[in-house]
Amino acid sequence: MALALIFSGQGAQKVGMGRTLHEHSPAARAVFDEANRVLGWDLAKLCFEGPEADLTQTKICQPALYVHGLALLAALKEQGKLPEINYALGLSLGEITACTAAGVFDFATGLKVVAERGRLMQQACEQTTGGMAAIIGEERAKVQELCNEFDIEAANFNAPGQIIVSGEKSKVGAAVAAAKDRGIKKIISLNVAGAYHSRLMEPARAAFAAYLDTVTFAAPRFTIFTNTTGQTVSAPADIKTALVRQVVSSVLWEDCMRSAAAAGTTVFWELGPGAVLAGLAKRTDKAWVVKSFAEFADLSA
């Protein structure tokens, strides 16, 4: 078996995430306890009890998803259920979770990195008026034409026929209104705080770059992929560059998954709430084997 771990991105969070891990796995409980100590606030309580409005905030949900993914990993290891890992990749913030899983930095350092990223991105959202929309069932070239016409950007290539666009709210709104006339059948405005993975995140990118200059990166223990190119990345300096660029660049998630499959992955394990990534994988290639882990019961399934 060649195993690839895949880690969730923003939007997968849900109230109650990790509660049964915390109750039944001492290793997972230790991860949540350490997270509370590092952050200086009760992340576990927000994960388990909400309220949803708080958990949805960028500065909270990014560290929450990071901690949940690594709590699952710790619980699998504790249960003796974790085989050798060959590859790891993550959607957007999940790339930092993948880096930590691969030993690029330790848990506490990675948590500080993702918390700062979330804080800076939320700040950028509050300083701009951004929006996003999902375009369903279209080719990349057609979506790119729409982006060019309305001065917006393609933020996520999640799966064939699922592309997210991002930019100034008024421009995204104009693109949504005009899409039908351009032959685009389905485009849905998303309820988001800002224009993620677009140039409106530039203040966050610049500040995040300065922050990462204070962080030591190690070479990964197994192969990781970056959203910025959809290809492998291994040199510590290149990983750092990719994490900075990723804040404003398109997330090439479909490309990452295809690259991992081409590299020899035989099974993907999704560590995160909601089986979102399994759904995207199914849209991309029905032959791929994906097992989703979200709570304690999943460890013995």
Stockholm file with secondary structure:
# STOCKHOLM 1.0

chainA/1-301         MALALIFSGQGAQKVGMGRTLHEHSPAARAVFDEANRVLGWDLAKLCFEGPEADLTQTKICQPALYVHGLALLAALKEQGKLPEINYALGLSLGEITACTAAGVFDFATGLKVVAERGRLMQQACEQTTGGMAAIIGEERAKVQELCNEFDIEAANFNAPGQIIVSGEKSKVGAAVAAAKDRGIKKIISLNVAGAYHSRLMEPARAAFAAYLDTVTFAAPRFTIFTNTTGQTVSAPADIKTALVRQVVSSVLWEDCMRSAAAAGTTVFWELGPGAVLAGLAKRTDKAWVVKSFAEFADLSA
#=GR chainA/1-301 SS CCEEEEECCTTCCCTTTTHHHHHHCHHHHHHHHHHHHHHTSCHHHHHHHCCHHHHTSHHHHHHHHHHHHHHHHHHHHHTTCCCCCCEEEESTTHHHHHHHHTTSSCHHHHHHHHHHHHHHHHHHHHHSCEEEEEEESCCHHHHHHHHHHHTCEEEEEEETTEEEEEEEHHHHHHHHHHTGGGTCCEEEEECCSSCTTSGGGHHHHHHHHHHHTTSCCCCCSSEEECTTTSSEECSHHHHHHHHHHHTTSCBCHHHHHHHHHHTTCCEEEEESGGGHHHHHHHHHCTTCCEEEECSGGGGGC
#=GC SS_cons         CCEEEEECCTTCCCTTTTHHHHHHCHHHHHHHHHHHHHHTSCHHHHHHHCCHHHHTSHHHHHHHHHHHHHHHHHHHHHTTCCCCCCEEEESTTHHHHHHHHTTSSCHHHHHHHHHHHHHHHHHHHHHSCEEEEEEESCCHHHHHHHHHHHTCEEEEEEETTEEEEEEEHHHHHHHHHHTGGGTCCEEEEECCSSCTTSGGGHHHHHHHHHHHTTSCCCCCSSEEECTTTSSEECSHHHHHHHHHHHTTSCBCHHHHHHHHHHTTCCEEEEESGGGHHHHHHHHHCTTCCEEEECSGGGGGC
//
